[in-house]
Amino acid sequence: MRDQIRPGRRPVRHRTLAAALAVGALTAGVALAPPAAAGPPAAAGAAAGPGTVQQGLDALVRADGLPAALASVQDGRGRTRNYTAGVGDVATRAGVPRDGQVRIGSNTKTFTAVVALQLVGEGRVALDEPVETYLPGIVRGEGIDGHRITVRQLLQHTSGLPDYEGDIEESAMQQRYFEPRELLDLAFRHQATSAPGTAFHYSSTNYVLVGLIVQKVTGRPLPEEIDRRIIQRIGLRHTSFPAVGDRTIREAHPHGYRREKPDGPLIDTTELDPSAGWAAGQMISTNSDVNRFFTALLAGRLLPAAQLAQMRTTVPIGDTGAGYGLGIISRPLSCGGVYWGHGGDIPGYETRGGATDDGRAVDIAVTSVPADEAVTRHLEAVVDTALCR
């Protein structure tokens, strides 16, 4: 549940960094330089005019062939504009619900990371403690040893753990429920990608383990902790972690689609079992709720200052100018500075966006995961335009 599922192939596979950052390679190991502290905030200023955002969404539909695009843009004063383009249902030609619910894929990782870091702030989890301390005997495989991997390395994708997502067929994901331990069994069939702490390698396996640590430490299900500690706390009224067996999107939503091949027909994937994502990609939300989440996070409403600083300390992702922190990504803006967010894909939906330190935020969703990474670059360009003058 990350940044793209390629049509006709593994559904939740993490594609290249172009999917998340438009440049570089996310799934490839990237040797680590020393961690970088958070960059300066982007220069203050009004977001792009409404016409510019609407034109960007229209182009995603008309030129790039996506069924629908929807966006929520928040200025530094908290004022929000919502936009739509395309159709919400290709069969009926129904309109796109304004600020409708979508599956948010790997944005879920940031929610999971926030709960883990809250536990760090409470003294119940230590970032540099081995995973073995919390999940004894679970992390084992070829070149894999839970004694040598820390919680921080899980959160920052520097554990060297292989990803399970390539072993799940999209058709299986749409129909079948996966237990978290089953996802780990799939991952640990493969050897480690690198020694712990030596390279960045994006893997949803890391976040399945973080979710299990949260459950072990709290004695409560991860969805309940996310709901109690984040969703209820900051009033995310349209955000949820689907219950076991729930394949629906309960509020007004555009349908999501996939293609078996780039020129094939659209297949409706709105209803699916998202359990293959779990702590790494299971959640549902709206663009405006995602904006509210990231602005609240950056404003210090969810984490103590010490843990927020740790979250925003990044390792570089190649030479892209982007960095991965503890469940959050910093991306450079064309107007200077950075914005913070994540993004995510799951069959039927791709989301991109983030927030700046001065309270501006944008989140955009499209209703089919692009097969062509150039389309994702177009999507990210609309995000950049909306955050810059």
RAHU-V360039 format. One record per pair of residues at least 12 apart in sequence whose ideal C-beta (glycine too) atoms are under 6 Angstrom apart, sorted by sequence separation. I is the first residue (numbers start at 1). J is the second residue. If there is no record, write none. Layout:
# RAHU-V360039
i=I j=J
i=I j=J
This chain:
# RAHU-V360039
i=2 j=14
i=3 j=15
i=14 j=26
i=57 j=69
i=71 j=83
i=84 j=96
i=313 j=325
i=328 j=340
i=341 j=353
i=352 j=364
i=14 j=27
i=255 j=268
i=256 j=269
i=312 j=325
i=329 j=342
i=341 j=354
i=57 j=71
i=70 j=84
i=84 j=98
i=132 j=146
i=256 j=270
i=311 j=325
i=340 j=354
i=351 j=365
i=4 j=19
i=131 j=146
i=132 j=147
i=226 j=241
i=255 j=270
i=311 j=326
i=339 j=354
i=340 j=355
i=3 j=19
i=69 j=85
i=82 j=98
i=314 j=330
i=349 j=365
i=350 j=366
i=3 j=20
i=69 j=86
i=82 j=99
i=130 j=147
i=311 j=328
i=339 j=356
i=53 j=71
i=68 j=86
i=131 j=149
i=187 j=205
i=223 j=241
i=364 j=382
i=67 j=86
i=68 j=87
i=164 j=183
i=167 j=186
i=350 j=369
i=364 j=383
i=53 j=73
i=68 j=88
i=362 j=383
i=128 j=150
i=129 j=151
i=164 j=186
i=67 j=90
i=164 j=187
i=248 j=271
i=61 j=85
i=127 j=151
i=128 j=152
i=247 j=271
i=345 j=369
i=362 j=386
i=61 j=86
i=127 j=152
i=162 j=187
i=183 j=208
i=247 j=272
i=362 j=387
i=47 j=73
i=57 j=83
i=70 j=96
i=247 j=273
i=58 j=85
i=72 j=99
i=352 j=379
i=360 j=387
i=47 j=75
i=57 j=85
i=68 j=96
i=162 j=190
i=180 j=208
i=352 j=380
i=54 j=83
i=53 j=83
i=353 j=383
i=50 j=81
i=162 j=193
i=352 j=383
i=160 j=192
i=242 j=274
i=160 j=193
i=160 j=194
i=160 j=195
i=249 j=284
i=160 j=196
i=159 j=196
i=158 j=197
i=165 j=204
i=163 j=203
i=163 j=204
i=164 j=205
i=241 j=282
i=113 j=155
i=158 j=200
i=161 j=203
i=163 j=205
i=241 j=283
i=153 j=196
i=157 j=200
i=153 j=197
i=161 j=205
i=240 j=284
i=157 j=202
i=161 j=206
i=239 j=285
i=141 j=188
i=149 j=196
i=159 j=206
i=294 j=341
i=143 j=191
i=144 j=192
i=148 j=196
i=238 j=286
i=339 j=387
i=142 j=191
i=143 j=192
i=157 j=206
i=239 j=289
i=334 j=384
i=238 j=289
i=333 j=384
i=154 j=206
i=236 j=289
i=335 j=388
i=333 j=387
i=334 j=388
i=154 j=209
i=333 j=388
i=154 j=210
i=222 j=279
i=298 j=355
i=298 j=357
i=294 j=354
i=295 j=355
i=294 j=355
i=234 j=296
i=295 j=359
i=281 j=346
i=295 j=361
i=294 j=361
i=211 j=279
i=208 j=278
i=291 j=361
i=208 j=279
i=207 j=279
i=291 j=363
i=207 j=280
i=290 j=363
i=204 j=280
i=287 j=363
i=135 j=212
i=269 j=347
i=287 j=365
i=134 j=213
i=269 j=348
i=134 j=216
i=258 j=347
i=257 j=348
i=125 j=217
i=256 j=348
i=124 j=217
i=256 j=349
i=116 j=210
i=112 j=207
i=177 j=273
i=178 j=275
i=109 j=207
i=112 j=210
i=116 j=214
i=119 j=217
i=174 j=272
i=177 j=275
i=178 j=276
i=180 j=278
i=112 j=211
i=115 j=214
i=173 j=276
i=1 j=105
i=2 j=106
i=1 j=106
i=168 j=276
i=262 j=371
i=115 j=225
i=115 j=226
i=118 j=229
i=256 j=367
i=257 j=368
i=254 j=367
i=115 j=229
i=111 j=226
i=200 j=315
i=114 j=230
i=111 j=230
i=101 j=238
i=101 j=249
i=101 j=251
i=13 j=165
i=100 j=252
i=101 j=253
i=12 j=165
i=13 j=166
i=100 j=253
i=100 j=254
i=10 j=165
i=97 j=252
i=10 j=166
i=12 j=168
i=11 j=168
i=96 j=254
i=11 j=170
i=11 j=173
i=29 j=193
i=29 j=194
i=88 j=254
i=89 j=255
i=112 j=279
i=157 j=324
i=31 j=199
i=156 j=324
i=30 j=199
i=29 j=199
i=30 j=200
i=156 j=326
i=109 j=280
i=155 j=326
i=29 j=201
i=155 j=327
i=108 j=281
i=108 j=282
i=27 j=202
i=106 j=281
i=108 j=283
i=26 j=202
i=90 j=266
i=105 j=281
i=170 j=347
i=104 j=283
i=103 j=284
i=104 j=285
i=101 j=284
i=121 j=304
i=101 j=286
i=68 j=254
i=117 j=303
i=121 j=307
i=99 j=286
i=120 j=307
i=14 j=202
i=99 j=287
i=114 j=302
i=99 j=288
i=67 j=257
i=117 j=307
i=117 j=311
i=80 j=288
i=113 j=326
i=113 j=327
i=72 j=287
i=72 j=288
i=74 j=291
i=110 j=327
i=109 j=327
i=110 j=328
i=72 j=291
i=110 j=342
i=107 j=342
i=106 j=342
i=107 j=344
i=106 j=344
i=105 j=344
i=104 j=344
i=105 j=345
i=105 j=346
i=103 j=346
i=103 j=349
i=102 j=349
i=104 j=351
i=7 j=258
i=7 j=259
i=8 j=260
i=7 j=260
i=8 j=261
i=102 j=365
i=12 j=276
i=38 j=312
i=1 j=277
i=37 j=313
i=35 j=313
i=36 j=314
i=1 j=280
i=1 j=281
i=35 j=315
i=76 j=358
i=32 j=315
i=33 j=316
i=76 j=359
i=76 j=360
i=30 j=317
i=36 j=323
i=74 j=361
i=30 j=318
i=73 j=362
i=42 j=333
i=72 j=363
i=24 j=317
i=43 j=336
i=71 j=364
i=24 j=318
i=42 j=336
i=42 j=337
i=70 j=365
i=24 j=320
i=41 j=337
i=23 j=320
i=40 j=337
i=69 j=366
i=21 j=320
i=39 j=338
i=68 j=367
i=17 j=317
i=66 j=366
i=67 j=367
i=21 j=322
i=67 j=368
i=66 j=368
i=64 j=375
i=47 j=360
i=73 j=386
i=42 j=356
i=44 j=358
i=64 j=378
i=41 j=356
i=41 j=357
i=41 j=358
i=20 j=343
i=56 j=382
i=52 j=385
i=53 j=386
i=11 j=347
i=48 j=385
i=48 j=386
i=47 j=386
i=3 j=343
i=5 j=345
i=4 j=345
i=3 j=345
i=5 j=347
i=1 j=344
i=45 j=389
i=1 j=346
i=18 j=373
i=22 j=377
i=19 j=376
i=22 j=380
i=5 j=369
i=7 j=371
i=4 j=369
